[in-house]
């Protein structure tokens, strides 16, 4: 799971970005929005992939191959009550 990063970790992310894009040039705002966003998206995609696999394994969401040949996910309507109970449990 992506977590709050230390200054040292952020510095490492900036250097990793610059290693991939040596001609990059930006402001602090641009670095935060664009350079670090790329790093966050890489991390987040892994987190999402793991969460989706867990939800599929629990049969709470289903997967199907779309016309675009990619796998698409949606709620398992047979599990609506179970999902509501899980969400209610987390909010308490």
N, C-alpha and C positions, 0 to 999 in steps of 0.2 A: 504494500500500500504506500502511496506517496505520502510523505509526511512533511512537516515544517522543517525547513532546511537551515543549517547553520551558515554563517557568513563564508566559512571555508568551503562548504559544499556548493554554495552559489558561485563562488569564485571558480571552483572546478567546472561547474556547468558552463560558465562563460568561456573558460579556456577550451573546453570540449567543442563548443560551438565554433570558436575561432579556428580550431584545428580543422574543422570540416569546411569552414568558410573563411579562408585567410584574408580575403579582400573586404570582409564586413567592416562597416563603419557606422556607428549610431550613437544616439544620446542615451543617457541613463533610462529615460522613459522608453525609448525604442528597444534597448537591451532587455528591460523588464517585460515589455509586451511581446516582442518578437523572438529574441534569442532564447530567453528562458521559457517562453511558451512552447517552443519546439521540444525542449528537454522535458517539460511537464507532460506534453502530449505523448511522448515516448513512454514515460512512466505510466501515465493514466491508461493508455491502450493496454498495457500488460495487466494492470489492475482490473480493467473492465473485462478483458478476456477471461481472467480467472473467476471473476464474479459470475459472469454468464455461464461458464462451465459448471459452477456450483449450482446455480439455479436450474440448469437443464438436468443435472444429476438428481436434484430434488424433485424434478418433474413440475416445478412451479412455472417454468416457461417452456415453450416448445420451439423447435427449430425446423426450418424447411428451406429447401433450395429454391431460390427465386429465379425468375426469368433471366436475371443478370448473372446467373451461375454462382452467386454469393449466397451464403447462409444468412437467413433472416430469422429473427426471434420475435415471439409474441407471448402474451400471457396465456397460460393454460386455464381456460375458462372453467374447467372442472375443479380447479383449485382456488376459486375466488374466495370462498369462506376461509380456507386455510391461510391464504395470503392476508386477508383482512385481520385474522387473529394474530398473525406474526407482526404485522404493522402496529396493531393495537398494543401488543406486548412490548414492542420497542419504544413506543411513545410513553409508556408508563414507567 
